[in-house]
Amino acid sequence: MSKDNPHISIHYADHETGWAEDLGNGTYRIANIPLEPGLNIDDVVTLEPGDPACCTRPTILKVLSRGYRHKLAISYKPSSKKNYVALSAVVKRVGGKCEGLVVGTAGVAVKDIDALVKQLEALPFKTSVLPGDQTDVDA
């Protein structure tokens, strides 16, 4: 962690790393949308040291509080960057967060899926919630 980057690199799972913001007092806020089930952006967590024989990145010990109840992936027509910008604006309008995963797919964290779906239906391009990628984490 440095002054230029206030985040630390952590392991969400054996196959996935991400970022967390140090909140002090041994707590951290997840700073991106993990693929790992049961974790979401803005969750406040505690960490434990990583395995020195494998990787020294810390791992999540416990989730203390949830920032968003739902995590899902949304596919959209990636014909232009404007579509991602429009999708991201819709997510922000309903109080959520959006992160590009790969071209044509975005990770989304929201508190109210119904509000998101209504906004998605109003977009001038097709979007769809990818089946099986929705994770309802405990509030």
Secondary structure in CASP SS format (residue, H / E / C, confidence):
PFRMAT SS
TARGET T0000
AUTHOR 0000-0000-0000
METHOD secondary structure of the structure
MODEL  1
M C 1.00
S C 1.00
K C 1.00
D C 1.00
N C 1.00
P C 1.00
H E 1.00
I E 1.00
S E 1.00
I E 1.00
H E 1.00
Y E 1.00
A E 1.00
D C 1.00
H C 1.00
E E 1.00
T E 1.00
G E 1.00
W E 1.00
A E 1.00
E E 1.00
D E 1.00
L E 1.00
G E 1.00
N C 1.00
G C 1.00
T E 1.00
Y E 1.00
R E 1.00
I E 1.00
A C 1.00
N C 1.00
I C 1.00
P C 1.00
L C 1.00
E C 1.00
P C 1.00
G C 1.00
L C 1.00
N C 1.00
I C 1.00
D C 1.00
D C 1.00
V E 1.00
V E 1.00
T E 1.00
L E 1.00
E E 1.00
P C 1.00
G C 1.00
D C 1.00
P C 1.00
A C 1.00
C C 1.00
C C 1.00
T C 1.00
R C 1.00
P C 1.00
T E 1.00
I E 1.00
L E 1.00
K E 1.00
V E 1.00
L E 1.00
S E 1.00
R C 1.00
G C 1.00
Y C 1.00
R C 1.00
H E 1.00
K E 1.00
L E 1.00
A E 1.00
I E 1.00
S E 1.00
Y E 1.00
K C 1.00
P C 1.00
S C 1.00
S C 1.00
K H 1.00
K H 1.00
N H 1.00
Y H 1.00
V H 1.00
A H 1.00
L H 1.00
S H 1.00
A H 1.00
V H 1.00
V H 1.00
K H 1.00
R H 1.00
V C 1.00
G C 1.00
G C 1.00
K E 1.00
C E 1.00
E E 1.00
G E 1.00
L E 1.00
V E 1.00
V C 1.00
G C 1.00
T E 1.00
A E 1.00
G E 1.00
V E 1.00
A E 1.00
V E 1.00
K C 1.00
D C 1.00
I H 1.00
D H 1.00
A H 1.00
L H 1.00
V H 1.00
K H 1.00
Q H 1.00
L H 1.00
E H 1.00
A C 1.00
L C 1.00
P C 1.00
F C 1.00
K C 1.00
T E 1.00
S E 1.00
V E 1.00
L C 1.00
P C 1.00
G C 1.00
D C 1.00
Q C 1.00
T E 1.00
D E 1.00
V C 1.00
D C 1.00
A C 1.00
END
